[in-house]
Amino acid sequence: MTLPAPPAAGGSAVTARIAGNEAGKQGRLLMSRRGLVAFGVVAGGANFVLFRLLIGGGHISTEMVALTLPGLVLGWAFAATMAVQGAGDIAEEVLGGTLEQSQLSPARPSVLLAGRLAGLTGQGLAGAVVLGLVFGVGFGVHYTIGPGVLVPLLLTIADALGYALLMTALVLRVASIGAIVHVFNMAIMFFGGMVVPVYAFPHGVEMFARVLPTTLGVEALSTTLAGRGLGGAWTDGTLPWLIVHVVALGSLAWVTYLNTLRRARREGGMSPR
Amino acid sequence: MPVDQRADGAAGGRPAIELAGLTKRYRRGKDWLTAVNDVTLSVPPGQVIALLGPNGAGKTTTIKMTCGLILPTEGTIRISGYDVARQRSHAVRQLGAVLEGSRNVYWPLTAWQNLMYFGRVKGMRGHEIRPRAEQLLADLGLWKRRSETVGSYSRGMQQKVAIAAALITDPPVILLDEPTIGLDVEAARTVKDWITHLAADEGKTIVLTTHQLGIAQELAGRIAVIRDGTVIADLRTPELLSRYAEDRFEVTVAGPLNGFAGTLPAGARAEADAGSTRITLRDADQGRLHAFLGELRAKDVPLVSVSQARPDLEEVFLRLIRDDSAKEHAA
């Protein structure tokens, strides 16, 4: 039997196709559980309303909505959702054996990972945009929106991706990852600017909050949305520390993911143990 | 013209699968557990080889190392000449796998979406996948339900989708780890028929692991038995079956044995049938057979036939495992 020589495995078109395929799969899996996703978005919105009513003594202040909406949108709706989805998807794939099957690809694991992250971003953004529009338009929130807003926004998205990726990576090593994700997500919800602005916390709590994923991004974004521009976010220290946070968390997550995958290949850990 | 980058540099006639000194050791606390120990196998194109062994023998680890899903501690693996460690991207294009104990495909997606996904994950384009997906779904009787989620299928249909996904790129090498586990008789028959079709009509090289030894005997031209990570037998199926055939005879006599039954040789078993009795002499050499036939003649028992019994694969397998275990204890 004569076997045909396969096409070049590392070609950029093939790589892009495989990454796109992975992102598309994430989208299709999202559609298959759209009811659950919609419920998560509604629950996030209901929590936000509840917090606003509790803190506002039965009234919802538009000013407080404006101050805490970035925390809801980027911290809870985006980062926390992606962490749950990312970790849940990998856990499901390990149990179902589809993670192993997808690794039978000629593409490098990092290509599949990039596609997976793109799909996750789409999932996270869908809920975040819905909640942002509902509360932003619904309460008549006014923000100063200029090109400078994009910088902290994109950095916060990158920070959230780093967090989601780290949680996803740990699925391959930590059996009780669900509990860990839950603890981090609760911390993001309470300390990430969704309940009250971070500056309202006592100093020690404020410092702790800023270590959490997306908190610095929410602060920097709030500064620019309040009209103080990128310069304001830079001088108050949130923007430079956000950059450091994004690089550190992103690198840690990327290295952890690839290492855990390598370790899983060494120890046979990509299938149920 | 694409350059052939195969690691073996062979012009042709290369084995479809070559495992050389394949070893896998896992760290368990301070100790090392050897799951696979120095396995060397060469499988020519078009051969169906069954990898048999008790639970924990190392079959699945061997299969997963062959796929590149588990890294070996030592040894090399080549698929169609491509080194799995150094040319993984080429090697994985040469194979499709259905892995044991797994769904293998996405249950929330439809059969069609799964085939498109698994084709693209191997780098194929949509227009290359579609005709193949249509053909596979039609041949496996899934075409009408292609737009339903796999989770809504019966277990047999789900396994068919897993097989179709493994075949979507038309790979020359197929690894099937327990492909009929949990299937009912009809579904298992369909899978068996497909394996036969793939080997006989499409010339695929197939590595099959199963605990259903009848399936292995029926499908595989060659059988390797693995125990504690070591290959203890690797023979063509007829040779393996004849390995224990020389010391077992079946003697059929007309009518019941009556008073003769009490004088049967040690280890012999008699089964009465309508109008005849079949006596199986185990561990009997030619001398014992002749002595027994002499006794039958002396007592005027009418002889119908004498044949050398061929043990089935299950019996051979159990004896191989038992003998190997006894050798180990003696050592």
Boltz contact constraints between the chains, C-beta under 6 A:
constraints:
  - contact:
      token1: [A, 1]
      token2: [B, 45]
      max_distance: 6.0
  - contact:
      token1: [A, 1]
      token2: [B, 203]
      max_distance: 6.0
  - contact:
      token1: [A, 3]
      token2: [B, 80]
      max_distance: 6.0
  - contact:
      token1: [A, 3]
      token2: [B, 172]
      max_distance: 6.0
  - contact:
      token1: [A, 5]
      token2: [B, 2]
      max_distance: 6.0
  - contact:
      token1: [A, 5]
      token2: [B, 4]
      max_distance: 6.0
  - contact:
      token1: [A, 6]
      token2: [B, 90]
      max_distance: 6.0
  - contact:
      token1: [A, 6]
      token2: [B, 93]
      max_distance: 6.0
  - contact:
      token1: [A, 9]
      token2: [B, 89]
      max_distance: 6.0
  - contact:
      token1: [A, 14]
      token2: [B, 123]
      max_distance: 6.0
  - contact:
      token1: [A, 18]
      token2: [B, 123]
      max_distance: 6.0
  - contact:
      token1: [A, 21]
      token2: [B, 120]
      max_distance: 6.0
  - contact:
      token1: [A, 21]
      token2: [B, 121]
      max_distance: 6.0
  - contact:
      token1: [A, 25]
      token2: [B, 117]
      max_distance: 6.0
  - contact:
      token1: [A, 28]
      token2: [B, 109]
      max_distance: 6.0
  - contact:
      token1: [A, 28]
      token2: [B, 113]
      max_distance: 6.0
  - contact:
      token1: [A, 29]
      token2: [B, 108]
      max_distance: 6.0
  - contact:
      token1: [A, 32]
      token2: [B, 108]
      max_distance: 6.0
  - contact:
      token1: [A, 96]
      token2: [B, 103]
      max_distance: 6.0
  - contact:
      token1: [A, 97]
      token2: [B, 99]
      max_distance: 6.0
  - contact:
      token1: [A, 97]
      token2: [B, 102]
      max_distance: 6.0
  - contact:
      token1: [A, 97]
      token2: [B, 103]
      max_distance: 6.0
  - contact:
      token1: [A, 97]
      token2: [B, 104]
      max_distance: 6.0
  - contact:
      token1: [A, 98]
      token2: [B, 106]
      max_distance: 6.0
  - contact:
      token1: [A, 100]
      token2: [B, 69]
      max_distance: 6.0
  - contact:
      token1: [A, 101]
      token2: [B, 104]
      max_distance: 6.0
  - contact:
      token1: [A, 102]
      token2: [B, 121]
      max_distance: 6.0
  - contact:
      token1: [A, 104]
      token2: [B, 92]
      max_distance: 6.0
  - contact:
      token1: [A, 105]
      token2: [B, 121]
      max_distance: 6.0
  - contact:
      token1: [A, 106]
      token2: [B, 89]
      max_distance: 6.0
  - contact:
      token1: [A, 106]
      token2: [B, 92]
      max_distance: 6.0
  - contact:
      token1: [A, 106]
      token2: [B, 93]
      max_distance: 6.0
  - contact:
      token1: [A, 106]
      token2: [B, 123]
      max_distance: 6.0
  - contact:
      token1: [A, 265]
      token2: [B, 71]
      max_distance: 6.0
  - contact:
      token1: [A, 266]
      token2: [B, 71]
      max_distance: 6.0
  - contact:
      token1: [A, 268]
      token2: [B, 70]
      max_distance: 6.0
